[in-house]
């Protein structure tokens, strides 16, 4: 655990030191669980968003985009159930005065039991090598069976208790499992209480006439209330999808773990409208497709797993998370939900307007069912950043810090370095920059010895360094250095664009899906 904590501290420290993420309004000592994306962070975040948008919208003829307003009519949130049911179960420790999400305490305890089972599996795998049959071992080893059964029992009970609103049993479960305050070890808990997560605000010129509004807690409702507008104006035929990226706001009382859980965050969502009865087929398709998208980035198949929900939201008939192995363990990265026709029917009821689709093949009107994919952009950023940050020991015994970002997402694709700041080398370097910047985000770096500049670009995640030296003046060749292997090749300046394009092209990366 100590090692994981150290890794996470390094991630947070590196993000600030190299201009990826700053605490918000830090000159005033910051604001809890609110962060600013710095000069390199904003580029990485933009690239992740574009990689998602390209695969979700541009590569699908029947999916279109939307950018709905953050402020929506307040009845929207009554219809969606957020006013009455958008709550987190919170529990306080009487000794430490710390507040926690009760469900997360239990889930983290269950995850520790799962990791014990995984440790037994890993030990057996190392012992038996290629002859190891994991499925047989999991179903026959008494210790693994006991661990997994205990985990399943805990998760199912938590799901039942939350589903029934039985907060007393959630507390009883915490006490039975002897779950302690993670920071102090105290087991002196208060009762579990529900806390609504929406931020309230007002719209109007004067306090007397102002309308009470909410900052949207999710982006999905902007899609649902625009369903008919998009369908008719785009002449869309079911099945079709509407995708959106944008800010959402939740008054997270227990906001921790850096940008994993924030009060202001960004979502990348797609709502896919299907015929009633065809939602489960679509649900399975999007589960598979979304996992392929994640795997295309090469962060390691072992870092992903599906987690089917024990407790379903009030609008869903099936739900699963794609969980990622963050430095603090497996946590939700993306949710895939079969939302039924709940949302559209609820907005029909509260608005008094029909939100239906006329299906010419069936010759009938119906309210479509919806399958949702929703990934947190900030969590995606953290998954990519934390997994890419490496400390490497080199052959000469020295070490380097390298951010092995997927090249397609890297903020800067190449840095151009004149070997010395004279003899016309800076001028040639600038000319290369002027040529490449039309296609790629490139940087110029002339400060310090070239070896130190290489290390600096490694830490920034730049896939290529292009060094201009005196030979360049003779034959128009440069040295191109590859970040991950540190291999150096002598190439013609005219070849640079093609080399970089081959490594950073979205097409080449998405073709891996």
VENSUL-V784884 format. One record per residue. N is the residue number from 1. RES is the residue in three letters. PHI is phi in whole degrees, 0 to 359 (999 if undefined). OMEGA is omega in whole degrees, -180 to 180 (NA if undefined). Layout:
n=N res=RES phi=PHI omega=OMEGA
n=N res=RES phi=PHI omega=OMEGA
//
This chain:
n=1 res=UNK phi=999 omega=-179
n=2 res=UNK phi=300 omega=-180
n=3 res=UNK phi=296 omega=179
n=4 res=UNK phi=299 omega=179
n=5 res=UNK phi=297 omega=179
n=6 res=UNK phi=295 omega=179
n=7 res=UNK phi=300 omega=-178
n=8 res=UNK phi=294 omega=177
n=9 res=UNK phi=299 omega=178
n=10 res=UNK phi=296 omega=179
n=11 res=UNK phi=298 omega=-179
n=12 res=UNK phi=297 omega=-179
n=13 res=UNK phi=295 omega=-179
n=14 res=UNK phi=295 omega=-179
n=15 res=UNK phi=300 omega=180
n=16 res=UNK phi=281 omega=-174
n=17 res=UNK phi=298 omega=-176
n=18 res=UNK phi=254 omega=169
n=19 res=UNK phi=74 omega=175
n=20 res=UNK phi=256 omega=-178
n=21 res=UNK phi=217 omega=176
n=22 res=UNK phi=243 omega=169
n=23 res=UNK phi=297 omega=-178
n=24 res=UNK phi=293 omega=179
n=25 res=UNK phi=44 omega=-175
n=26 res=UNK phi=296 omega=-180
n=27 res=UNK phi=297 omega=176
n=28 res=UNK phi=253 omega=180
n=29 res=UNK phi=72 omega=171
n=30 res=UNK phi=77 omega=179
n=31 res=UNK phi=228 omega=-174
n=32 res=UNK phi=303 omega=175
n=33 res=UNK phi=62 omega=173
n=34 res=UNK phi=228 omega=-175
n=35 res=UNK phi=226 omega=176
n=36 res=UNK phi=250 omega=175
n=37 res=UNK phi=274 omega=-175
n=38 res=UNK phi=275 omega=-169
n=39 res=UNK phi=300 omega=178
n=40 res=UNK phi=272 omega=179
n=41 res=UNK phi=296 omega=-179
n=42 res=UNK phi=294 omega=177
n=43 res=UNK phi=288 omega=178
n=44 res=UNK phi=297 omega=179
n=45 res=UNK phi=297 omega=179
n=46 res=UNK phi=299 omega=-178
n=47 res=UNK phi=293 omega=176
n=48 res=UNK phi=296 omega=180
n=49 res=UNK phi=299 omega=-179
n=50 res=UNK phi=292 omega=178
n=51 res=UNK phi=295 omega=177
n=52 res=UNK phi=292 omega=-176
n=53 res=UNK phi=297 omega=179
n=54 res=UNK phi=302 omega=-176
n=55 res=UNK phi=286 omega=-174
n=56 res=UNK phi=274 omega=-174
n=57 res=UNK phi=258 omega=-173
n=58 res=UNK phi=295 omega=-176
n=59 res=UNK phi=269 omega=179
n=60 res=UNK phi=235 omega=-178
n=61 res=UNK phi=296 omega=-175
n=62 res=UNK phi=258 omega=174
n=63 res=UNK phi=233 omega=-180
n=64 res=UNK phi=237 omega=-176
n=65 res=UNK phi=258 omega=179
n=66 res=UNK phi=207 omega=172
n=67 res=UNK phi=225 omega=-177
n=68 res=UNK phi=279 omega=-179
n=69 res=UNK phi=292 omega=176
n=70 res=UNK phi=290 omega=179
n=71 res=UNK phi=273 omega=-179
n=72 res=UNK phi=229 omega=178
n=73 res=UNK phi=304 omega=-174
n=74 res=UNK phi=300 omega=179
n=75 res=UNK phi=295 omega=176
n=76 res=UNK phi=308 omega=-173
n=77 res=UNK phi=277 omega=171
n=78 res=UNK phi=288 omega=-179
n=79 res=UNK phi=296 omega=-176
n=80 res=UNK phi=286 omega=-179
n=81 res=UNK phi=95 omega=-177
n=82 res=UNK phi=291 omega=-179
n=83 res=UNK phi=298 omega=-175
n=84 res=UNK phi=265 omega=-168
n=85 res=UNK phi=229 omega=-177
n=86 res=UNK phi=270 omega=-173
n=87 res=UNK phi=232 omega=169
n=88 res=UNK phi=245 omega=175
n=89 res=UNK phi=279 omega=-176
n=90 res=UNK phi=248 omega=179
n=91 res=UNK phi=222 omega=179
n=92 res=UNK phi=252 omega=172
n=93 res=UNK phi=265 omega=-173
n=94 res=UNK phi=293 omega=-177
n=95 res=UNK phi=274 omega=-177
n=96 res=UNK phi=275 omega=-176
n=97 res=UNK phi=65 omega=178
n=98 res=UNK phi=271 omega=179
n=99 res=UNK phi=248 omega=-178
n=100 res=UNK phi=225 omega=168
n=101 res=UNK phi=282 omega=-176
n=102 res=UNK phi=298 omega=-179
n=103 res=UNK phi=294 omega=180
n=104 res=UNK phi=290 omega=176
n=105 res=UNK phi=302 omega=-179
n=106 res=UNK phi=291 omega=-180
n=107 res=UNK phi=297 omega=178
n=108 res=UNK phi=295 omega=177
n=109 res=UNK phi=296 omega=178
n=110 res=UNK phi=297 omega=180
n=111 res=UNK phi=294 omega=177
n=112 res=UNK phi=297 omega=178
n=113 res=UNK phi=294 omega=178
n=114 res=UNK phi=298 omega=-180
n=115 res=UNK phi=294 omega=175
n=116 res=UNK phi=296 omega=177
n=117 res=UNK phi=297 omega=-179
n=118 res=UNK phi=296 omega=179
n=119 res=UNK phi=296 omega=177
n=120 res=UNK phi=296 omega=179
n=121 res=UNK phi=295 omega=-179
n=122 res=UNK phi=295 omega=179
n=123 res=UNK phi=296 omega=180
n=124 res=UNK phi=294 omega=180
n=125 res=UNK phi=297 omega=179
n=126 res=UNK phi=291 omega=-177
n=127 res=UNK phi=287 omega=-173
n=128 res=UNK phi=262 omega=176
n=129 res=UNK phi=64 omega=-175
n=130 res=UNK phi=295 omega=-178
n=131 res=UNK phi=280 omega=-175
n=132 res=UNK phi=287 omega=176
n=133 res=UNK phi=251 omega=-173
n=134 res=UNK phi=297 omega=-178
n=135 res=UNK phi=300 omega=179
n=136 res=UNK phi=295 omega=-179
n=137 res=UNK phi=297 omega=-178
n=138 res=UNK phi=297 omega=-177
n=139 res=UNK phi=269 omega=-177
n=140 res=UNK phi=236 omega=-179
n=141 res=UNK phi=284 omega=-173
n=142 res=UNK phi=299 omega=-177
n=143 res=UNK phi=292 omega=180
n=144 res=UNK phi=295 omega=178
n=145 res=UNK phi=301 omega=-180
n=146 res=UNK phi=295 omega=-180
n=147 res=UNK phi=299 omega=-176
n=148 res=UNK phi=292 omega=177
n=149 res=UNK phi=294 omega=179
n=150 res=UNK phi=295 omega=178
n=151 res=UNK phi=300 omega=-179
n=152 res=UNK phi=298 omega=-180
n=153 res=UNK phi=298 omega=-179
n=154 res=UNK phi=294 omega=-178
n=155 res=UNK phi=296 omega=-179
n=156 res=UNK phi=293 omega=179
n=157 res=UNK phi=294 omega=177
n=158 res=UNK phi=300 omega=179
n=159 res=UNK phi=299 omega=179
n=160 res=UNK phi=296 omega=-177
n=161 res=UNK phi=294 omega=179
n=162 res=UNK phi=293 omega=179
n=163 res=UNK phi=298 omega=-179
n=164 res=UNK phi=270 omega=-177
n=165 res=UNK phi=69 omega=-178
n=166 res=UNK phi=271 omega=-177
n=167 res=UNK phi=289 omega=177
n=168 res=UNK phi=296 omega=179
n=169 res=UNK phi=288 omega=176
n=170 res=UNK phi=297 omega=177
n=171 res=UNK phi=295 omega=179
n=172 res=UNK phi=300 omega=179
n=173 res=UNK phi=295 omega=178
n=174 res=UNK phi=300 omega=-179
n=175 res=UNK phi=289 omega=180
n=176 res=UNK phi=296 omega=179
n=177 res=UNK phi=279 omega=-180
n=178 res=UNK phi=55 omega=178
n=179 res=UNK phi=284 omega=-177
n=180 res=UNK phi=252 omega=172
n=181 res=UNK phi=305 omega=-177
n=182 res=UNK phi=302 omega=-176
n=183 res=UNK phi=266 omega=-173
n=184 res=UNK phi=242 omega=-178
n=185 res=UNK phi=84 omega=-180
n=186 res=UNK phi=287 omega=178
n=187 res=UNK phi=245 omega=-177
n=188 res=UNK phi=266 omega=-171
n=189 res=UNK phi=256 omega=171
n=190 res=UNK phi=277 omega=172
n=191 res=UNK phi=290 omega=176
n=192 res=UNK phi=273 omega=180
n=193 res=UNK phi=230 omega=177
n=194 res=UNK phi=273 omega=-179
n=195 res=UNK phi=226 omega=-180
n=196 res=UNK phi=286 omega=-170
n=197 res=UNK phi=262 omega=-174
n=198 res=UNK phi=279 omega=173
n=199 res=UNK phi=274 omega=176
n=200 res=UNK phi=267 omega=174
n=201 res=UNK phi=210 omega=-177
n=202 res=UNK phi=227 omega=178
n=203 res=UNK phi=234 omega=180
n=204 res=UNK phi=154 omega=-176
n=205 res=UNK phi=280 omega=-179
n=206 res=UNK phi=223 omega=-178
n=207 res=UNK phi=298 omega=-176
n=208 res=UNK phi=293 omega=-175
n=209 res=UNK phi=255 omega=-175
n=210 res=UNK phi=289 omega=176
n=211 res=UNK phi=265 omega=177
n=212 res=UNK phi=285 omega=179
n=213 res=UNK phi=235 omega=174
n=214 res=UNK phi=231 omega=165
n=215 res=UNK phi=288 omega=-172
n=216 res=UNK phi=299 omega=178
n=217 res=UNK phi=273 omega=176
n=218 res=UNK phi=202 omega=-179
n=219 res=UNK phi=265 omega=-172
n=220 res=UNK phi=299 omega=-174
n=221 res=UNK phi=295 omega=175
n=222 res=UNK phi=297 omega=176
n=223 res=UNK phi=287 omega=-175
n=224 res=UNK phi=296 omega=-178
n=225 res=UNK phi=288 omega=177
n=226 res=UNK phi=258 omega=-176
n=227 res=UNK phi=308 omega=-175
n=228 res=UNK phi=289 omega=177
n=229 res=UNK phi=301 omega=-179
n=230 res=UNK phi=292 omega=-177
n=231 res=UNK phi=300 omega=-177
n=232 res=UNK phi=285 omega=-177
n=233 res=UNK phi=290 omega=180
n=234 res=UNK phi=262 omega=-178
n=235 res=UNK phi=51 omega=-176
n=236 res=UNK phi=280 omega=177
n=237 res=UNK phi=249 omega=175
n=238 res=UNK phi=295 omega=6
n=239 res=UNK phi=275 omega=174
n=240 res=UNK phi=208 omega=-177
n=241 res=UNK phi=233 omega=174
n=242 res=UNK phi=235 omega=-177
n=243 res=UNK phi=249 omega=-179
n=244 res=UNK phi=204 omega=168
n=245 res=UNK phi=239 omega=179
n=246 res=UNK phi=170 omega=-177
n=247 res=UNK phi=283 omega=170
n=248 res=UNK phi=223 omega=-171
n=249 res=UNK phi=222 omega=177
n=250 res=UNK phi=222 omega=-179
n=251 res=UNK phi=280 omega=-178
n=252 res=UNK phi=292 omega=178
n=253 res=UNK phi=284 omega=-178
n=254 res=UNK phi=249 omega=-179
n=255 res=UNK phi=267 omega=-179
n=256 res=UNK phi=220 omega=175
n=257 res=UNK phi=65 omega=171
n=258 res=UNK phi=61 omega=-176
n=259 res=UNK phi=273 omega=180
n=260 res=UNK phi=294 omega=-180
n=261 res=UNK phi=226 omega=-176
n=262 res=UNK phi=238 omega=178
n=263 res=UNK phi=275 omega=175
n=264 res=UNK phi=234 omega=-173
n=265 res=UNK phi=214 omega=-177
n=266 res=UNK phi=236 omega=180
n=267 res=UNK phi=247 omega=171
n=268 res=UNK phi=236 omega=-171
n=269 res=UNK phi=235 omega=172
n=270 res=UNK phi=221 omega=176
n=271 res=UNK phi=254 omega=-175
n=272 res=UNK phi=250 omega=-174
n=273 res=UNK phi=266 omega=-175
n=274 res=UNK phi=227 omega=174
n=275 res=UNK phi=294 omega=173
n=276 res=UNK phi=305 omega=-179
n=277 res=UNK phi=98 omega=179
n=278 res=UNK phi=253 omega=-174
n=279 res=UNK phi=291 omega=-176
n=280 res=UNK phi=289 omega=175
n=281 res=UNK phi=298 omega=179
n=282 res=UNK phi=293 omega=179
n=283 res=UNK phi=302 omega=-180
n=284 res=UNK phi=294 omega=179
n=285 res=UNK phi=299 omega=-177
n=286 res=UNK phi=287 omega=173
n=287 res=UNK phi=301 omega=-178
n=288 res=UNK phi=293 omega=-177
n=289 res=UNK phi=294 omega=-179
n=290 res=UNK phi=292 omega=177
n=291 res=UNK phi=296 omega=178
n=292 res=UNK phi=300 omega=179
n=293 res=UNK phi=299 omega=179
n=294 res=UNK phi=298 omega=-177
n=295 res=UNK phi=295 omega=-179
n=296 res=UNK phi=297 omega=-179
n=297 res=UNK phi=277 omega=174
n=298 res=UNK phi=72 omega=179
n=299 res=UNK phi=275 omega=177
n=300 res=UNK phi=107 omega=-179
n=301 res=UNK phi=302 omega=-178
n=302 res=UNK phi=293 omega=-178
n=303 res=UNK phi=272 omega=-179
n=304 res=UNK phi=239 omega=171
n=305 res=UNK phi=202 omega=175
n=306 res=UNK phi=269 omega=173
n=307 res=UNK phi=230 omega=178
n=308 res=UNK phi=282 omega=-177
n=309 res=UNK phi=290 omega=171
n=310 res=UNK phi=280 omega=179
n=311 res=UNK phi=253 omega=-180
n=312 res=UNK phi=270 omega=173
n=313 res=UNK phi=297 omega=-174
n=314 res=UNK phi=297 omega=-176
n=315 res=UNK phi=260 omega=-167
n=316 res=UNK phi=251 omega=169
n=317 res=UNK phi=245 omega=172
n=318 res=UNK phi=196 omega=-179
n=319 res=UNK phi=203 omega=176
n=320 res=UNK phi=215 omega=174
n=321 res=UNK phi=251 omega=162
n=322 res=UNK phi=271 omega=-180
n=323 res=UNK phi=264 omega=-180
n=324 res=UNK phi=238 omega=-180
n=325 res=UNK phi=276 omega=176
n=326 res=UNK phi=287 omega=178
n=327 res=UNK phi=301 omega=179
n=328 res=UNK phi=253 omega=176
n=329 res=UNK phi=110 omega=180
n=330 res=UNK phi=288 omega=179
n=331 res=UNK phi=219 omega=-178
n=332 res=UNK phi=296 omega=174
n=333 res=UNK phi=249 omega=-179
n=334 res=UNK phi=218 omega=176
n=335 res=UNK phi=247 omega=172
n=336 res=UNK phi=241 omega=-173
n=337 res=UNK phi=230 omega=168
n=338 res=UNK phi=266 omega=-170
n=339 res=UNK phi=271 omega=-176
n=340 res=UNK phi=55 omega=178
n=341 res=UNK phi=254 omega=-174
n=342 res=UNK phi=304 omega=-171
n=343 res=UNK phi=295 omega=-178
n=344 res=UNK phi=296 omega=179
n=345 res=UNK phi=293 omega=179
n=346 res=UNK phi=295 omega=179
n=347 res=UNK phi=288 omega=172
n=348 res=UNK phi=299 omega=-176
n=349 res=UNK phi=297 omega=-174
n=350 res=UNK phi=280 omega=-178
n=351 res=UNK phi=267 omega=-176
n=352 res=UNK phi=75 omega=180
n=353 res=UNK phi=242 omega=-179
n=354 res=UNK phi=284 omega=176
n=355 res=UNK phi=239 omega=-174
n=356 res=UNK phi=237 omega=-180
n=357 res=UNK phi=239 omega=174
n=358 res=UNK phi=269 omega=-178
n=359 res=UNK phi=267 omega=-177
n=360 res=UNK phi=294 omega=180
n=361 res=UNK phi=288 omega=179
n=362 res=UNK phi=267 omega=-177
n=363 res=UNK phi=56 omega=179
n=364 res=UNK phi=207 omega=174
n=365 res=UNK phi=267 omega=172
n=366 res=UNK phi=203 omega=172
n=367 res=UNK phi=272 omega=-178
n=368 res=UNK phi=296 omega=169
n=369 res=UNK phi=273 omega=-174
n=370 res=UNK phi=230 omega=169
n=371 res=UNK phi=245 omega=-174
n=372 res=UNK phi=248 omega=164
n=373 res=UNK phi=241 omega=-176
n=374 res=UNK phi=219 omega=179
n=375 res=UNK phi=241 omega=177
n=376 res=UNK phi=282 omega=-179
n=377 res=UNK phi=295 omega=-180
n=378 res=UNK phi=293 omega=177
n=379 res=UNK phi=293 omega=177
n=380 res=UNK phi=296 omega=176
n=381 res=UNK phi=303 omega=-178
n=382 res=UNK phi=296 omega=179
n=383 res=UNK phi=300 omega=-179
n=384 res=UNK phi=294 omega=-175
n=385 res=UNK phi=294 omega=-176
n=386 res=UNK phi=294 omega=-179
n=387 res=UNK phi=289 omega=-176
n=388 res=UNK phi=278 omega=-176
n=389 res=UNK phi=283 omega=-175
n=390 res=UNK phi=231 omega=168
n=391 res=UNK phi=248 omega=-176
n=392 res=UNK phi=245 omega=172
n=393 res=UNK phi=263 omega=-176
n=394 res=UNK phi=269 omega=-176
n=395 res=UNK phi=301 omega=-179
n=396 res=UNK phi=276 omega=179
n=397 res=UNK phi=91 omega=177
n=398 res=UNK phi=283 omega=180
n=399 res=UNK phi=238 omega=173
n=400 res=UNK phi=220 omega=172
n=401 res=UNK phi=263 omega=-177
n=402 res=UNK phi=227 omega=178
n=403 res=UNK phi=258 omega=-174
n=404 res=UNK phi=276 omega=178
n=405 res=UNK phi=297 omega=169
n=406 res=UNK phi=307 omega=-172
n=407 res=UNK phi=304 omega=-180
n=408 res=UNK phi=295 omega=-178
n=409 res=UNK phi=259 omega=-173
n=410 res=UNK phi=304 omega=-179
n=411 res=UNK phi=302 omega=178
n=412 res=UNK phi=244 omega=-176
n=413 res=UNK phi=277 omega=-179
n=414 res=UNK phi=206 omega=173
n=415 res=UNK phi=244 omega=180
n=416 res=UNK phi=257 omega=-172
n=417 res=UNK phi=235 omega=171
n=418 res=UNK phi=288 omega=-177
n=419 res=UNK phi=301 omega=175
n=420 res=UNK phi=225 omega=-177
n=421 res=UNK phi=269 omega=179
n=422 res=UNK phi=201 omega=176
n=423 res=UNK phi=62 omega=177
n=424 res=UNK phi=83 omega=-178
n=425 res=UNK phi=291 omega=176
n=426 res=UNK phi=300 omega=-179
n=427 res=UNK phi=294 omega=177
n=428 res=UNK phi=295 omega=179
n=429 res=UNK phi=299 omega=179
n=430 res=UNK phi=295 omega=179
n=431 res=UNK phi=295 omega=177
n=432 res=UNK phi=295 omega=177
n=433 res=UNK phi=302 omega=-178
n=434 res=UNK phi=300 omega=-179
n=435 res=UNK phi=282 omega=-174
n=436 res=UNK phi=282 omega=-172
n=437 res=UNK phi=292 omega=176
n=438 res=UNK phi=290 omega=-176
n=439 res=UNK phi=247 omega=-174
n=440 res=UNK phi=222 omega=171
n=441 res=UNK phi=278 omega=-176
n=442 res=UNK phi=236 omega=-177
n=443 res=UNK phi=230 omega=176
n=444 res=UNK phi=247 omega=-178
n=445 res=UNK phi=217 omega=-178
n=446 res=UNK phi=237 omega=-175
n=447 res=UNK phi=271 omega=177
n=448 res=UNK phi=80 omega=177
n=449 res=UNK phi=297 omega=-174
n=450 res=UNK phi=298 omega=178
n=451 res=UNK phi=298 omega=178
n=452 res=UNK phi=291 omega=177
n=453 res=UNK phi=294 omega=175
n=454 res=UNK phi=302 omega=-178
n=455 res=UNK phi=297 omega=180
n=456 res=UNK phi=295 omega=179
n=457 res=UNK phi=291 omega=174
n=458 res=UNK phi=302 omega=-177
n=459 res=UNK phi=292 omega=178
n=460 res=UNK phi=273 omega=179
n=461 res=UNK phi=86 omega=-178
n=462 res=UNK phi=289 omega=-175
n=463 res=UNK phi=294 omega=-175
n=464 res=UNK phi=228 omega=167
n=465 res=UNK phi=241 omega=-178
n=466 res=UNK phi=246 omega=-177
n=467 res=UNK phi=257 omega=178
n=468 res=UNK phi=260 omega=-179
n=469 res=UNK phi=231 omega=-175
n=470 res=UNK phi=292 omega=177
n=471 res=UNK phi=296 omega=179
n=472 res=UNK phi=303 omega=-179
n=473 res=UNK phi=294 omega=-177
n=474 res=UNK phi=272 omega=-171
n=475 res=UNK phi=231 omega=178
n=476 res=UNK phi=58 omega=172
n=477 res=UNK phi=246 omega=179
n=478 res=UNK phi=224 omega=173
n=479 res=UNK phi=264 omega=176
n=480 res=UNK phi=251 omega=-177
n=481 res=UNK phi=252 omega=-179
n=482 res=UNK phi=266 omega=-175
n=483 res=UNK phi=305 omega=-170
n=484 res=UNK phi=288 omega=-177
n=485 res=UNK phi=260 omega=-174
n=486 res=UNK phi=64 omega=178
n=487 res=UNK phi=291 omega=-180
n=488 res=UNK phi=240 omega=180
n=489 res=UNK phi=235 omega=175
n=490 res=UNK phi=264 omega=-176
n=491 res=UNK phi=224 omega=174
n=492 res=UNK phi=288 omega=177
n=493 res=UNK phi=304 omega=-179
n=494 res=UNK phi=295 omega=-178
n=495 res=UNK phi=271 omega=-172
n=496 res=UNK phi=300 omega=-176
n=497 res=UNK phi=302 omega=-178
n=498 res=UNK phi=295 omega=180
n=499 res=UNK phi=296 omega=-179
n=500 res=UNK phi=293 omega=-179
n=501 res=UNK phi=302 omega=-179
n=502 res=UNK phi=298 omega=-177
n=503 res=UNK phi=270 omega=-173
n=504 res=UNK phi=248 omega=-177
n=505 res=UNK phi=297 omega=176
n=506 res=UNK phi=300 omega=180
n=507 res=UNK phi=302 omega=-178
n=508 res=UNK phi=296 omega=180
n=509 res=UNK phi=285 omega=-178
n=510 res=UNK phi=289 omega=177
n=511 res=UNK phi=294 omega=178
n=512 res=UNK phi=287 omega=-178
n=513 res=UNK phi=294 omega=NA
//
